[in-house]
């Protein structure tokens, strides 16, 4: 699971092993988790761009998605509007991860 995207089943098992479960204490459904994979992949690209710029260009993120063969639902190209719709969440996640990394460094 390290260094590559996990399958829904792998991620479900990993989360259950860490104590994150769905309703009734059972593992989170792999199909539920698969809904988020596209956003995880796009966030990774956005975060790489964020290392270079405080405001990553949505068009740059879209171009990288296209080069990597990342498409939206029904094989639709990822658009700048798709990126802009999630920028607030991406930035919040970025800040949270950076804060956590700073707190855990010696």
N, C-alpha and C positions, 0 to 999 in steps of 0.2 A: 504494500500500500504506500510505501514511501517513494516519492519522486514521480508518481503518476496518479492520474485520476482514478479513484476507486469506483467499483461498480456500486449500484444501489444496495445490493446484498452485502458487499464488503463494508460499506459505510454503516449500514444498519447494525451489523455485528460489532463493529468497532465502537459505535456510540453506546450500544447496549453494554459492552464490556466496561465502558467508562461511567455507566449509571444513567445515561440519557435514554429514556424509553418513551414509548407512546402511551396512549390511553390504556389504563388497566395494567400498566407495568410491562407490557409486552414490547418487543423491539419496534422501533419506528419502521413503518412499511417502506420497503425499497422503492416502490412506485411514488410514494410521497417525497422521498429524498431526491429522486431523479428530476423532479420539477425544478430543483434549484441548481442543477449541474451547469446549465447554460450561464446563469448569473455568476457562478463561481469561476468559470473559465473566463468570462468577460472581465470580472473583477481582477483576476490575475494579470491580465494584459493592462488594464487601467492602472493597477498598482505599479507595474514596471514603468509605465509612462510617468507616473507620479514621482518616481525617483528622479526623473529628468526635469520635471516642471511642476510648480505648485498648482497649476490648473491644466491638467492634461487635455489635449485637443480631442474632442469626440471623433473628429474625422480621422485622426491618426489611429485611434483605437479601432475604428471601423475598418480601416485599411489593413491593420494587423490581423483582425478577425478574418477578413477575406483571404489573406495570404495563408492563414493557418487552417482554412476550410471550416471555420466556426460559423454556423448559420443559426438563425432563429427558428421558431416553430415552423413546420411544414417546409423546411429548407429555404425559408425566406432570408435574404441577406440581413445582417445586423445593420441598423441605421444609426445615424447620429442622434436621432430622436430617442431611440432605444437607450443609448448611453446616457443622454441628458435626463431621461426619466429616473435613472438610478444614481446619478452623481452624488446626491446628498447622502444616500446610504453608503456608497463607496467611500466617500470622504470620512464619514463617521466610523466605518470599519477601519480605514487606514489609521485614523487618529487613535482608536482604541488599541489596535495592534502595536502601534509605535509606543504608546504609553505603557502597555504591558511589557514590551521588550525593555524599555528603560527601567522599569521597576525590578525586572529580574536579572539585569546585568550586575555583575559584582562591582 
